[in-house]
Amino acid sequence: MRTIAPRQVRRRLATPRFSRRVTRLAVLFAISLAGCGSEEHSGTIGTRQWGSYDVTVETRPWPPRAGQNEVVVMIVGDHHQPIYDALVTMRAQATSPWVQAIEDGHVGVYRRAVRFAADGQNNLQIQLQRGDERGVLDFPVTIAAQH
């Protein structure tokens, strides 16, 4: 085993490379702590089958509130492979226009902010298209009571 003299340790600690590593670790640690403090939790509305795909829908916050909520749609195929080349649009009321979700990094996750009505019950519709396949899935959503 090799021993390092105290003077060598001080020299190694003072190098720019070491300082960059410490800075990176500190930034990563701060980012991970920031995520832990959030009181906004996501919850699953449900999972439905669309052909051979599983479609899971979550909202943030959970339970959803009247107004803007983030809706996350996850699509997986056989062997849990992410489906990242679908066109996903959604709406919370039948009279609302369809809005396109944004695909999140080739992992089969699509996100969009959707406005839910305050009447307590909404029907979130997810419209999916992949190649020649098209379909609409319905997800009943109960809005949380305002505090």
N, C-alpha and C positions, 0 to 999 in steps of 0.2 A: 504494500500500500504506500502511495506517495503522499508525503506530507507537504503542506504549503506553509511557508513562513508568513507571519503576520504582515510583513511589508508587501509580499506578493499578493496577499488577499486585498489589501488596500488599493494596489495598482489595478487589480482586476475589477474591483467595484467602481473605480473611477473611469472606466472605459466608456466611450460613447455607445458601443454595442450593448453593454450591460444596462446602461441608462435607458436605451430604447426598449429593451426587453421589460424592464421594470415598468416603464410608462405604458406599454401595451397591456401588461397584466393588470395594472391599475385601472385602465380604461375598461377592459373586459369585466373586471370585478364590479365597477360602478354600473355598467350597463346591466349586468345580471341582477344587481340589487334593485335597480330602478324597475325592472319587470316584476319583482316580488311585491312591491308596495302598491300595485294597482288594485283598486277595489272593484273594477269592472271585470266581471267574470263572464266567460262564454258558457253556453249550454246548448245541448242538442235538441233541436225541434223534432227530428226524426230521420229515419233512413228509409228510402224507397228503392225499388228495383226499376231500372230503365233498360229494357232488353237484358243484356248480360252484365250490366254495370250496376254497382251500388252507389247511390247518391245520398250523401249525408248533409244535412243543413244545420248550421249553428247560428246563433245570434250573439252579439255582444252589444249591450249588456244582457245578462240573463237574470231574471226573466226580461223579455223585451218590454220597452216602455213606449208610450205614445210619442210620436215624433221620429227622428232619425235614429236608426239602429244599423250596425254593421251586420250584414248577412254573409256568411261564409258557406260556400258550397264545395264539397269534396267529392270527386268522382274517381272510383277505382274499378278496374276491370278484373279479368282472370288473374289469379295468383297475386292479388292486391297491387297490380301495376297501376300507377297513376295515369289518368286520361287527361292529357294537357292540351289536346288539340280540338276541344269542343267549343262551340259558341253557346254561352250561357247568358240568358236574359231573365229578368225577374220583375215582379210587381206585387204589391200588397193588396190592391183593390182591382176588381175586374175593369173598372173604368179608368184606371191609371195607365199611362203609356209604359211599354216595356223598356227597361233600362239594362244595358249590357254590363255584365260583370267583368272585372279585370282578372286575367289569369296570372297567378302568382308563382312564377319561376319554374315552370315545367314539372310541378309536383302534383298536378291535379286539383289545385285549390283555386277557387274563383271568389272574389270579394266585391261587395258593392254596398253602399249605404242606401237603405230603403226607408221610406217614411210610412210608419204604421198609424192608422187612425186610432182615436182615443175611445172608440165605442166598446172596447173589451175583446172583440173577436175579429180577427182578420184572416184572410185566406191567402197565404203567400204562394204565388204561382212561380214555378221555376220552369222556364222553357229551355230545352236542350236541343242542340243540333250537332251532329258529327257525321260528316259525309252525307249520305242520303237518309240517315236516321234522324227523325224529329220526334219530339214528344213534349208534353207538358205534365209536370207533377204538381200536385196540390199538397200544401202543408198548412193545416189549421194552426193559427197562432193566437194565444190568449195574452192580452196585454196586461202587464202588472198594474195594480192600483197605484195611483200617485200618493206619495206620503207628504 
